[in-house]
Amino acid sequence: MKRYLSMINSALEACIPDGNFGEQKLIDSAAYSLRLPGKRVRPALTLAFCELCGGEAQKALPFACAVEMIHTYSLIHDDLPCMDDDDYRRGQASNHKVYGEDIALLAGDALQSMAYTTMLSDTAVKAVGAENAARAARVLAEKSGLLGMVGGQTIDIMSEGKEPNLDTLTVMDEKKTACLIEAACMMGCICAGADDAKVAAAERYAHAVGLAFQIVDDILDVTSTTDELGKPVGSDTDNEKSTYVALLGIDRCRRTVDELTAQAVDALAVFDCDTKELADFAVALANRKK
Ligand code: GRG
């Protein structure tokens, strides 16, 4: 999956516009967070699923960038004082620590619309076809919106300080984290013109990988260091967050991650080609250290 990194980083760089008048600070703020060294898990998945379905990664690149833009906006907003109030992200000062809360909020908003202008540009639409582009954009809107990522973040906030409950926690993590990973994988298939069975299999893979990803995030929040993660550790405990670790303990969490990873690998059976790379990726994400 590492081979996609330079492609993704160059494409993201090309999306950063030149400023005209007073908006330069906003552009700098959005560019600051986009350029920070994220793992690029979601855009890499878009490109990998596109290739798995016989498409060209290059054609899916605007859609991969769109997912990363939505992810970056969510991280900027997540770090704000009214949310998790974190000072570090991706090993650097959080966006609002550099540009102020007002500009950070607006940079998140701007990245959200930039995601849609990027994947609905003439070039992107021509590359994958108008119907596929519209379908991919709808998937991203649904999975990142009210009933998806933002809905999950709302459940998270409403649950602070309350007794954790496994059902609520699972729905929260499915929405907050798995939904955007689902969008990333589904969009890759859609860009390649794949049939509904393949799009549904990509969604199942991503659902399992996404839930495991969030549980690993919760584990790392208590077992890792700020230096290793590039973001503060212990913030879940400080913010009285409901997490899998708080509810089940680390050993049961690890077992759940392994079960979910096995489910992700099973979901790949629908694809009639070599799926080893995506199976290995699910295992690598389950064992990640940052
Ligand atoms: C709309 C005001 C407003 C806020 C929205 C939706 C939202 C805030 C936040 C999303 C929730 C969120 C941040 C979920 C956590 C998902 C997660 C594990 C993020 C970390 O992803 P990585 O590890 O990060 O892929 P890098 O930095 O590598 O890209």
Residues whose N, C-alpha, C, O or C-beta is under 5 A from the ligand:
A	BS01	GRG	G38 K39 R40 V41 S74 L75 H77 D78 R90 M149 V150 Q153 K176 T177 D217 K290
